[in-house]
Structure formats: C-alpha cells, structure tokens
Amino acid sequence: MPAIFFESALERKTGSNPLGLKGIDHIEFIVDDADQWADFFVNKYGMARRFYADAASGVAGRRAHVVGQGRINFLLAEPQGTGPEADFMRWHLAEHGNGVRDVAFRVKDARAALAEAARRGAKVVRPLDEHDSFNGGSIAAYGDTLHTFIERKPHTDFAPGYRPVPGGFEDGDIHFAMIDHVVANVEHMEEWVEFYEKIFGFDLFMHFDINTGRSALMSKVVSSTDGWVKLPINEPSSQNSQIQEFLDKYNGPGVQHIALLTPNIVATVAEMRRMGQDFLDVPESYYDAAFDERIGTIEEDKEELKRLKILVDRDHEGYLLQLFTKCVFARPTLFFEVIQRRGRALGFGEGNFRALFEAIEREQAKRGAL
C-alpha cells in the first residue's frame, strides 16, 4: 500500500491569498487540430462549443475553440499562418505533442496579482494586457507551462477576438461542474512545492509515496488556503515509472492529468463509455470482499460500479468515486479523471493507487515501456 502523510490541512489553512485567486479560469491546450479536439470534447465529454477565434476575428497566429461545461473552459488552439505566435505553437507541438500550455487562474486584480507574483520571485513572461472587459498577464511555471492571471469584468466574451458560438448547449447524461484538481509531473518535486508555497501562498495539503514493486513515484499536493485550487505534483522515484515515461515522451515537465468533478459519476461514466471514451481497466478482484471491508456503506449500487469499473475510496470526511481515462493524445502523456465526492471527502483516492498504478503499468507494458 502507498505511504500517506496528511498535513492536518484543515487546521493549517490559516494563510493568506496573496495573489487574490478565485479559482481556475480555463486550461489552454496547444493541439494539432483544433476542430478535431473540439469535436472530441463535445462528443465524448458532453461539452458545448462556447467561443471561436482565428485571424478573421482578429486573433493572429492561431485558430481556437473554447469548449466547456459548468465552470470548466478548455481552450483548444492550433497554429495558423505565420508570425511569432504560430511559430511558437508549431515548436511546442514538435517538442511536446498535444498538451497543456496554460493553467489560467481567475483573480480579483490581474495587475496586483502579476506584480505580487513578480515580487515573490516569479518570472513574468507576458506583461499585463488590458482591455475593456479583460485584463491578464502570465508567469512561467514548470517546463513550458504558464499560469495566466485573468481579471474578468462584466462581459459575455471569453477574450478579445473570441466570438460566441451560437447554439452551444449542455444537455445529456454527462455532467461536469468544475475542475477538481490538476496534476503536474516534474523532475524535482520539492522545487515546485516551494514555488507554489512562496509565490501563491499555497499550503502543503498531503504527500505520499507509492511503490507497486515494479515502479514508484512520490507526490505532494499543494492547495489554496480556501481549498478551491488543488495541485498534486509528482516526481519519479524509479527509472521505469509512469512519471519518468511522461517526462521522456513529453520532453520535460507538464500537466499529467485533469480531474473533472461530476455530481453523478455513474451516469457520466456510463454515457462516456457509450460515446467511445476508453478508461483504464480495473480487475474484477477489486470488487471482492476486501472492497466491502475497506469502503463500508455507500449510496451507489456496488454491481453498477463493478459494471462500469468505477473505483471508490473512503477517508475521514466521506468517500470519493473515480475513474481514469486512457491517454487521450498520440503520445502517452495526458489523461483525464472523472471524480465524484460524497460528504466532505478531501482525498485523491489514495486507497485506489495500487489498482490505478497497476492498470497504468499494464498500458506501459503494451507500449514496451515497462
């Protein structure tokens, strides 16, 4: 079993919010085909098209769709034409393949957030860009990832040059409310834990070591003082671990997975499976007598969870249900987690880690990476 160490997070969350964070605003992906990946999230994740931008709408160097559901916004951008922006995006695709470029945060005051982050030692890579309805600026994070601070004024547009898409709707059995957490794979975990503590004023929420006997990793979770932003950070502790494979295939640190919070994981996973999304396999033995002893009484039908291969884990405050997709891009890098929290469950499925990591190892073995 993994070794889990809690930091008494509820008692420790007495710090300030120096950057005025309100939560995650959006996540930007640089992709090879914005139309294809917009269709992917619409057709398999139940998202709606919200905005579109290209050169004709006044955005140079890119074509982009914004899709989303609830408080989730994914910006899917591909290079278009020539110029610095298009050239950089082509380089990013060649270096990393499809992946996350920006985990953007909503803030009270973008100018103040950027200035305070710089004062605390962050590297500003995009100075403040001010508009009538939108202010934003960016700092460097792990690898080639950015954090943009976005201040939104009363408006209906996503950003200058992004036009609303008529007819987008969120209807069906897939329901996502918000991003639960965003996980980073890095080479030196402590460096980035300290970065978020120093720059963002985040707390260390928990940490754990995982060793399946075939591969291993170490992880720490940093969180905003109000708990709305949670960022697990992983580093490899064996050469054949899935984290090391990510670093090798992605050519450096980056976002490993994004957890999407749903109020009904059974309906959501059932519909995603029907729409063709592949998930990591869970062995039948996961649901044996030890499952009942470990989990206790739950609201869901165990046989339905078994049919859909949904994992369950209990902590002191409640329990959570979760399932992980297979890697969605051509390189074995980014995947998604579907998660539902019951009660006041705070964990990340630590009790499921052995089942999860053994499932990932089976996928690695198929690729010849283990």
Buried (B, 14 or more C-beta within 10 A) or exposed (E): EBEBEBBEBEEEBEBEBBBBBBBBBBBBBBBBEBEEBBBBBBEBBBBBBBBBBBBEBEBBBBBBBBBBBBBBBBBBBBBBEEEEBBEBBBEBBEEBBBBBBBBBBBBEBBBBBBBBBBEBEBEBEBEBBEEEBBBBBBBBBBBBBBBBBBBBEEEEBBBBBBBEBEEBEBEEBBBBBBBBBBBBBBBEBEEBBBBBBBBBBBBBBBBBEBBBEBBBBBBBBBBBBEEBBBBBBBBBBBEBBBBBBBBBBBBBBBBBBBBBBBEBBBBBBBBBBEBEBEBBEBEEEBBEEEBEEEBEEBEBEBEEBBBBBBBBBBBEBBBBBBBBBBBBBEBBBBBBBBBBBBEEBBBBBBBBBBBBBBBBBEBBEEEEBB
